Amino acid sequence: MKRVLLATEKPFAASAVAKIEEIFAKVNYELIKLENYASVDELKNGVKDVHALIIRSDKVTSEIMAEAPELKIVVRGGAGYDNVDCNAASEKGITVMNTPGVNANAVAELAMGMAVYVARNLFTPKSGSELLGKKIGIHAYGNVGKNVARIAKGFGMEVYAFDPFIKKEIIEADDVKVVDTVEELYKTCQYISLHIPANEHTKKSINKNLLSLMPKGATLLNTARKEVVCEEGLKIILEERPDFKYASDIAPDSASELNEKFAGRVFFTPKKMGAQTGEANVNAAVAAANQIVNFFENGDITFKVN
């Protein structure tokens, strides 16, 4: 019998867990639940004799994997997987998967919600501005970016995108204007919505030089990762340009300083909450469970990321 550990320091909703239980019961897999755990040692003990692991934002390091000799697959319920040491997993022959797209609409709705919030001066009585007719640039046109484009068009915005990894015709089919360089995207758009991963090429890539290209009344929206924004460069831009605003689903390391110095022009959610909807919660849980079953029963590695 296959044993699956559901290890979630921040648990899935009860309805989502019920769906997971139902999926594994049909194939006679044993589901072990480690929810709301408080220490790494609990996770180390939990993985000792399991074949599969479902996580959310939980960190799966080489030390964790060392305690799991039977582990064959880790599935991260969500898109980002930088909380898993993929190199260590590959060395141990462990397959790592994510569940791309299942949270995309939830994250996109949050991005556009933040756009409205900062445009209306954090809902204070001070006069704000409208999104109608403004240009929004989507930096990386993946599942979330595609949904941002759809919602932004509903606001009557002009939508632009830059993504060197997606064919121009695919983006243009969504009635989105494609630009050839990232610099052109930032020069053109009053709003930029970030959807790039955090890796060696992208960390701190959203820097002072790039942000300085944005037109008057600029707003940067970040529902990606905090590491992709160069905080020192951001501080300089906010200092030099009273028209510049920043809203993020991931509080930067300097959040307290930014809130104090630039009150009314910055906003950070209390915790990363892009995927925090009931619908996204269930979608991610179901996808993770089904991918584990398909991996063991059919050898399916469609969503392998390592």
C-alpha positions as a Markdown table, in Angstrom:
| # | Residue | x | y | z |
|---|---|---|---|---|
| 1 | Met | 0.0 | 0.0 | 0.0 |
| 2 | Lys | 1.3 | 3.5 | -0.9 |
| 3 | Arg | 1.6 | 5.9 | 2.0 |
| 4 | Val | 1.0 | 9.6 | 1.3 |
| 5 | Leu | 1.9 | 12.4 | 3.8 |
| 6 | Leu | -0.1 | 15.6 | 3.7 |
| 7 | Ala | 2.3 | 18.0 | 5.5 |
| 8 | Thr | 0.9 | 21.4 | 5.7 |
| 9 | Glu | 2.0 | 23.9 | 8.3 |
| 10 | Lys | -0.8 | 26.1 | 6.9 |
| 11 | Pro | -3.5 | 23.5 | 6.2 |
| 12 | Phe | -5.8 | 23.2 | 3.2 |
| 13 | Ala | -9.4 | 23.9 | 3.9 |
| 14 | Ala | -11.4 | 21.0 | 5.4 |
| 15 | Ser | -13.3 | 20.6 | 2.2 |
| 16 | Ala | -10.1 | 20.3 | 0.2 |
| 17 | Val | -8.7 | 17.7 | 2.6 |
| 18 | Ala | -12.0 | 15.7 | 2.3 |
| 19 | Lys | -11.4 | 15.7 | -1.5 |
| 20 | Ile | -7.9 | 14.4 | -1.0 |
| 21 | Glu | -9.1 | 11.6 | 1.3 |
| 22 | Glu | -11.7 | 10.6 | -1.3 |
| 23 | Ile | -9.2 | 10.4 | -4.1 |
| 24 | Phe | -6.7 | 8.2 | -2.2 |
| 25 | Ala | -9.5 | 6.0 | -0.7 |
| 26 | Lys | -10.5 | 5.0 | -4.2 |
| 27 | Val | -7.0 | 3.6 | -5.0 |
| 28 | Asn | -6.4 | 2.2 | -1.5 |
| 29 | Tyr | -3.6 | 4.6 | -0.6 |
| 30 | Glu | -3.0 | 5.4 | 3.1 |
| 31 | Leu | -3.2 | 9.2 | 3.8 |
| 32 | Ile | -1.3 | 10.5 | 6.8 |
| 33 | Lys | -2.1 | 14.0 | 7.9 |
| 34 | Leu | 0.5 | 16.3 | 9.5 |
| 35 | Glu | -1.4 | 19.6 | 9.7 |
| 36 | Asn | -0.5 | 22.7 | 11.8 |
| 37 | Tyr | 2.9 | 21.2 | 12.7 |
| 38 | Ala | 5.2 | 23.4 | 14.7 |
| 39 | Ser | 8.7 | 22.2 | 14.1 |
| 40 | Val | 11.0 | 20.8 | 11.4 |
| 41 | Asp | 11.5 | 17.7 | 13.6 |
| 42 | Glu | 7.8 | 16.9 | 13.3 |
| 43 | Leu | 8.2 | 16.9 | 9.5 |
| 44 | Lys | 11.3 | 14.8 | 9.7 |
| 45 | Asn | 9.5 | 12.2 | 11.7 |
| 46 | Gly | 6.5 | 12.4 | 9.4 |
| 47 | Val | 8.4 | 11.6 | 6.2 |
| 48 | Lys | 10.2 | 8.5 | 7.5 |
| 49 | Asp | 8.2 | 5.8 | 5.8 |
| 50 | Val | 6.0 | 7.6 | 3.2 |
| 51 | His | 6.2 | 7.2 | -0.6 |
| 52 | Ala | 4.6 | 10.5 | -1.5 |
| 53 | Leu | 4.4 | 14.0 | 0.0 |
| 54 | Ile | 1.9 | 16.8 | -0.5 |
| 55 | Ile | 2.9 | 20.3 | 0.7 |
| 56 | Arg | 1.9 | 23.9 | 0.3 |
| 57 | Ser | 4.6 | 26.5 | 1.3 |
| 58 | Asp | 6.3 | 24.0 | 3.5 |
| 59 | Lys | 10.1 | 23.7 | 3.0 |
| 60 | Val | 11.4 | 20.4 | 1.8 |
| 61 | Thr | 15.2 | 20.5 | 2.2 |
| 62 | Ser | 17.9 | 17.9 | 1.6 |
| 63 | Glu | 17.8 | 17.3 | 5.4 |
| 64 | Ile | 14.1 | 16.4 | 5.2 |
| 65 | Met | 14.7 | 14.1 | 2.2 |
| 66 | Ala | 17.5 | 12.4 | 4.1 |
| 67 | Glu | 14.9 | 11.2 | 6.6 |
| 68 | Ala | 12.6 | 9.8 | 3.8 |
| 69 | Pro | 14.2 | 6.7 | 2.2 |
| 70 | Glu | 10.9 | 5.6 | 0.6 |
| 71 | Leu | 10.0 | 9.0 | -0.8 |
| 72 | Lys | 9.4 | 9.0 | -4.6 |
| 73 | Ile | 7.4 | 12.1 | -5.3 |
| 74 | Val | 6.8 | 15.6 | -3.7 |
| 75 | Val | 3.9 | 17.6 | -5.0 |
| 76 | Arg | 3.6 | 21.3 | -4.2 |
| 77 | Gly | 0.0 | 22.4 | -4.2 |
| 78 | Gly | 0.5 | 25.7 | -6.1 |
| 79 | Ala | 2.7 | 27.1 | -8.9 |
| 80 | Gly | 5.9 | 28.2 | -7.1 |
| 81 | Tyr | 8.2 | 25.4 | -6.0 |
| 82 | Asp | 11.3 | 27.3 | -4.7 |
| 83 | Asn | 10.5 | 25.9 | -1.2 |
| 84 | Val | 11.7 | 22.4 | -2.5 |
| 85 | Asp | 15.4 | 21.6 | -3.0 |
| 86 | Cys | 15.0 | 20.3 | -6.5 |
| 87 | Asn | 18.7 | 19.5 | -6.9 |
| 88 | Ala | 18.7 | 17.3 | -3.8 |
| 89 | Ala | 15.5 | 15.6 | -5.0 |
| 90 | Ser | 17.1 | 14.8 | -8.4 |
| 91 | Glu | 20.1 | 13.3 | -6.7 |
| 92 | Lys | 17.9 | 11.1 | -4.7 |
| 93 | Gly | 15.7 | 10.1 | -7.6 |
| 94 | Ile | 12.7 | 12.0 | -6.2 |
| 95 | Thr | 10.2 | 13.5 | -8.6 |
| 96 | Val | 9.1 | 17.1 | -7.8 |
| 97 | Met | 5.9 | 18.4 | -9.2 |
| 98 | Asn | 3.8 | 21.6 | -8.9 |
| 99 | Thr | 0.2 | 22.2 | -9.8 |
| 100 | Pro | 0.3 | 25.0 | -12.4 |
| 101 | Gly | -2.7 | 27.0 | -13.2 |
| 102 | Val | -5.0 | 25.9 | -10.3 |
| 103 | Asn | -4.4 | 29.1 | -8.4 |
| 104 | Ala | -4.1 | 31.4 | -11.4 |
| 105 | Asn | -7.4 | 33.2 | -11.3 |
| 106 | Ala | -7.2 | 33.7 | -7.5 |
| 107 | Val | -3.8 | 35.4 | -7.9 |
| 108 | Ala | -4.9 | 37.4 | -10.9 |
| 109 | Glu | -7.9 | 38.7 | -9.0 |
| 110 | Leu | -5.7 | 39.8 | -6.1 |
| 111 | Ala | -3.3 | 41.6 | -8.5 |
| 112 | Met | -6.1 | 43.6 | -10.0 |
| 113 | Gly | -7.7 | 44.2 | -6.6 |
| 114 | Met | -4.4 | 45.7 | -5.4 |
| 115 | Ala | -4.4 | 47.8 | -8.6 |
| 116 | Val | -7.8 | 49.3 | -7.7 |
| 117 | Tyr | -6.7 | 49.7 | -4.0 |
| 118 | Val | -3.6 | 51.7 | -4.8 |
| 119 | Ala | -5.3 | 53.7 | -7.6 |
| 120 | Arg | -7.9 | 54.8 | -5.1 |
| 121 | Asn | -5.2 | 55.8 | -2.5 |
| 122 | Leu | -5.8 | 52.8 | -0.2 |
| 123 | Phe | -9.5 | 53.7 | 0.0 |
| 124 | Thr | -8.9 | 57.0 | 1.8 |
| 125 | Pro | -11.0 | 60.1 | 1.0 |
| 126 | Lys | -8.2 | 61.6 | -1.1 |
| 127 | Ser | -9.0 | 61.7 | -4.8 |
| 128 | Gly | -7.6 | 58.8 | -6.8 |
| 129 | Ser | -7.5 | 57.6 | -10.4 |
| 130 | Glu | -9.3 | 55.1 | -12.6 |
| 131 | Leu | -7.9 | 52.1 | -14.4 |
| 132 | Leu | -10.0 | 52.8 | -17.6 |
| 133 | Gly | -7.7 | 53.6 | -20.5 |
| 134 | Lys | -4.5 | 53.0 | -18.6 |
| 135 | Lys | -1.8 | 50.7 | -19.9 |
| 136 | Ile | -0.9 | 47.6 | -18.0 |
| 137 | Gly | 2.2 | 45.5 | -18.7 |
| 138 | Ile | 2.3 | 41.8 | -17.8 |
| 139 | His | 5.8 | 40.7 | -17.1 |
| 140 | Ala | 5.6 | 36.9 | -17.9 |
| 141 | Tyr | 2.5 | 35.7 | -19.6 |
| 142 | Gly | 1.9 | 32.4 | -17.9 |
| 143 | Asn | -1.3 | 31.1 | -16.3 |
| 144 | Val | -1.6 | 34.1 | -13.9 |
| 145 | Gly | -0.5 | 36.6 | -16.4 |
| 146 | Lys | -3.1 | 35.4 | -18.9 |
| 147 | Asn | -5.8 | 35.8 | -16.2 |
| 148 | Val | -4.6 | 39.3 | -15.4 |
| 149 | Ala | -5.0 | 40.2 | -19.0 |
| 150 | Arg | -8.5 | 38.9 | -19.1 |
| 151 | Ile | -9.5 | 40.9 | -16.0 |
| 152 | Ala | -7.7 | 44.0 | -17.0 |
| 153 | Lys | -9.5 | 44.2 | -20.3 |
| 154 | Gly | -12.7 | 44.1 | -18.3 |
| 155 | Phe | -11.6 | 47.3 | -16.7 |
| 156 | Gly | -11.0 | 48.8 | -20.1 |
| 157 | Met | -7.2 | 48.8 | -19.8 |
| 158 | Glu | -4.7 | 48.5 | -22.7 |
| 159 | Val | -2.8 | 45.2 | -22.1 |
| 160 | Tyr | 0.8 | 44.6 | -23.1 |
| 161 | Ala | 3.0 | 41.7 | -22.3 |
| 162 | Phe | 6.6 | 40.6 | -22.4 |
| 163 | Asp | 7.5 | 36.9 | -22.3 |
| 164 | Pro | 10.4 | 35.6 | -24.4 |
| 165 | Phe | 9.4 | 32.0 | -23.7 |
| 166 | Ile | 5.9 | 32.2 | -25.2 |
| 167 | Lys | 5.2 | 32.6 | -28.9 |
| 168 | Lys | 4.1 | 36.0 | -29.9 |
| 169 | Glu | 1.1 | 34.6 | -31.8 |
| 170 | Ile | -0.2 | 32.8 | -28.7 |
| 171 | Ile | -0.2 | 36.1 | -26.7 |
| 172 | Glu | -1.7 | 38.1 | -29.5 |
| 173 | Ala | -4.5 | 35.6 | -29.9 |
| 174 | Asp | -5.7 | 37.0 | -26.5 |
| 175 | Asp | -5.8 | 40.5 | -27.9 |
| 176 | Val | -2.7 | 41.5 | -26.0 |
| 177 | Lys | 0.0 | 43.7 | -27.5 |
| 178 | Val | 3.5 | 42.0 | -27.4 |
| 179 | Val | 6.6 | 44.0 | -26.8 |
| 180 | Asp | 10.1 | 42.8 | -27.8 |
| 181 | Thr | 12.1 | 43.9 | -24.7 |
| 182 | Val | 11.4 | 44.2 | -21.0 |
| 183 | Glu | 12.6 | 47.8 | -21.2 |
| 184 | Glu | 9.9 | 48.6 | -23.8 |
| 185 | Leu | 7.2 | 47.1 | -21.5 |
| 186 | Tyr | 8.3 | 49.3 | -18.6 |
| 187 | Lys | 8.6 | 52.4 | -20.7 |
| 188 | Thr | 5.1 | 51.9 | -22.1 |
| 189 | Cys | 2.9 | 51.0 | -19.1 |
| 190 | Gln | 1.7 | 52.9 | -16.1 |
| 191 | Tyr | 1.0 | 49.5 | -14.4 |
| 192 | Ile | 3.3 | 46.5 | -14.4 |
| 193 | Ser | 2.1 | 43.2 | -13.0 |
| 194 | Leu | 5.0 | 40.8 | -12.1 |
| 195 | His | 4.7 | 37.1 | -12.7 |
| 196 | Ile | 8.3 | 35.9 | -13.0 |
| 197 | Pro | 9.8 | 33.2 | -10.9 |
| 198 | Ala | 12.6 | 33.8 | -8.4 |
| 199 | Asn | 15.8 | 32.2 | -9.8 |
| 200 | Glu | 19.4 | 33.1 | -10.4 |
| 201 | His | 18.5 | 35.2 | -13.5 |
| 202 | Thr | 15.5 | 37.1 | -12.0 |
| 203 | Lys | 16.4 | 37.9 | -8.4 |
| 204 | Lys | 16.8 | 41.6 | -8.0 |
| 205 | Ser | 16.2 | 42.0 | -11.7 |
| 206 | Ile | 13.4 | 44.6 | -11.1 |
| 207 | Asn | 15.9 | 47.3 | -10.3 |
| 208 | Lys | 16.2 | 51.0 | -10.2 |
| 209 | Asn | 17.1 | 51.3 | -13.9 |
| 210 | Leu | 14.1 | 49.3 | -15.0 |
| 211 | Leu | 11.6 | 51.0 | -12.7 |
| 212 | Ser | 12.9 | 54.5 | -13.6 |
| 213 | Leu | 11.7 | 53.9 | -17.2 |
| 214 | Met | 8.0 | 53.8 | -16.1 |
| 215 | Pro | 5.9 | 56.7 | -17.0 |
| 216 | Lys | 4.3 | 59.2 | -14.6 |
| 217 | Gly | 1.8 | 57.7 | -12.2 |
| 218 | Ala | 3.5 | 54.3 | -12.2 |
| 219 | Thr | 2.4 | 51.4 | -10.1 |
| 220 | Leu | 4.3 | 48.1 | -9.7 |
| 221 | Leu | 2.2 | 45.1 | -8.7 |
| 222 | Asn | 4.0 | 42.0 | -7.3 |
| 223 | Thr | 2.2 | 38.7 | -6.8 |
| 224 | Ala | 5.3 | 36.7 | -7.7 |
| 225 | Arg | 8.2 | 36.6 | -5.2 |
| 226 | Lys | 9.8 | 39.4 | -3.1 |
| 227 | Glu | 13.3 | 38.4 | -4.2 |
| 228 | Val | 12.7 | 39.5 | -7.8 |
| 229 | Val | 12.5 | 43.2 | -6.7 |
| 230 | Cys | 15.7 | 45.0 | -5.8 |
| 231 | Glu | 14.6 | 46.7 | -2.5 |
| 232 | Glu | 17.4 | 49.3 | -2.5 |
| 233 | Gly | 16.5 | 50.3 | -6.1 |
| 234 | Leu | 12.8 | 50.4 | -5.1 |
| 235 | Lys | 13.6 | 52.7 | -2.1 |
| 236 | Ile | 15.4 | 55.1 | -4.4 |
| 237 | Ile | 12.6 | 55.2 | -6.9 |
| 238 | Leu | 10.0 | 55.8 | -4.2 |
| 239 | Glu | 12.2 | 58.6 | -2.8 |
| 240 | Glu | 12.8 | 60.3 | -6.1 |
| 241 | Arg | 9.3 | 59.9 | -7.6 |
| 242 | Pro | 6.3 | 60.9 | -5.4 |
| 243 | Asp | 4.1 | 59.5 | -8.2 |
| 244 | Phe | 5.4 | 56.0 | -7.9 |
| 245 | Lys | 3.4 | 53.2 | -6.0 |
| 246 | Tyr | 4.2 | 49.7 | -5.0 |
| 247 | Ala | 1.8 | 46.9 | -4.0 |
| 248 | Ser | 2.9 | 43.4 | -3.2 |
| 249 | Asp | 1.5 | 40.1 | -2.0 |
| 250 | Ile | 4.8 | 39.5 | -0.3 |
| 251 | Ala | 6.0 | 42.0 | 2.2 |
| 252 | Pro | 9.6 | 43.0 | 1.5 |
| 253 | Asp | 12.3 | 42.7 | 4.1 |
| 254 | Ser | 12.2 | 46.5 | 4.5 |
| 255 | Ala | 8.4 | 46.6 | 4.8 |
| 256 | Ser | 8.4 | 48.6 | 8.0 |
| 257 | Glu | 10.7 | 51.2 | 6.7 |
| 258 | Leu | 8.8 | 51.6 | 3.4 |
| 259 | Asn | 5.4 | 51.9 | 5.2 |
| 260 | Glu | 6.8 | 54.6 | 7.5 |
| 261 | Lys | 8.5 | 56.6 | 4.7 |
| 262 | Phe | 6.0 | 56.2 | 1.9 |
| 263 | Ala | 2.7 | 55.8 | 3.7 |
| 264 | Gly | -0.2 | 55.8 | 1.2 |
| 265 | Arg | 2.0 | 54.8 | -1.7 |
| 266 | Val | 2.9 | 51.2 | -0.6 |
| 267 | Phe | 0.8 | 48.3 | 0.4 |
| 268 | Phe | 1.7 | 44.7 | 1.5 |
| 269 | Thr | -0.7 | 41.9 | 2.4 |
| 270 | Pro | -0.3 | 40.6 | 5.9 |
| 271 | Lys | 0.8 | 37.2 | 4.4 |
| 272 | Lys | 1.1 | 35.8 | 1.0 |
| 273 | Met | -2.5 | 35.3 | 0.1 |
| 274 | Gly | -2.8 | 35.2 | -3.7 |
| 275 | Ala | -4.0 | 31.6 | -3.6 |
| 276 | Gln | -6.1 | 32.1 | -0.5 |
| 277 | Thr | -9.5 | 31.4 | -1.8 |
| 278 | Gly | -11.8 | 28.4 | -1.2 |
| 279 | Glu | -11.9 | 27.6 | -4.9 |
| 280 | Ala | -8.1 | 27.7 | -5.3 |
| 281 | Asn | -7.6 | 25.7 | -2.2 |
| 282 | Val | -9.7 | 22.8 | -3.4 |
| 283 | Asn | -8.3 | 23.0 | -6.9 |
| 284 | Ala | -4.7 | 22.7 | -5.7 |
| 285 | Ala | -5.5 | 19.9 | -3.3 |
| 286 | Val | -7.3 | 17.8 | -5.9 |
| 287 | Ala | -4.6 | 18.4 | -8.5 |
| 288 | Ala | -1.9 | 17.3 | -6.1 |
| 289 | Ala | -3.7 | 14.1 | -5.1 |
| 290 | Asn | -4.5 | 13.2 | -8.7 |
| 291 | Gln | -1.0 | 13.8 | -9.9 |
| 292 | Ile | 0.3 | 11.4 | -7.2 |
| 293 | Val | -2.1 | 8.7 | -8.3 |
| 294 | Asn | -1.3 | 9.2 | -12.0 |
| 295 | Phe | 2.4 | 9.1 | -11.1 |
| 296 | Phe | 2.3 | 5.7 | -9.4 |
| 297 | Glu | -0.5 | 4.1 | -11.5 |
| 298 | Asn | 0.5 | 5.4 | -14.9 |
| 299 | Gly | 4.0 | 6.7 | -14.7 |
| 300 | Asp | 2.7 | 10.2 | -15.5 |
| 301 | Ile | 5.4 | 12.9 | -15.0 |
| 302 | Thr | 3.6 | 15.7 | -16.9 |
| 303 | Phe | 4.1 | 18.3 | -14.2 |
| 304 | Lys | 7.7 | 17.3 | -13.1 |
| 305 | Val | 9.8 | 20.4 | -12.5 |
| 306 | Asn | 13.2 | 18.8 | -11.6 |
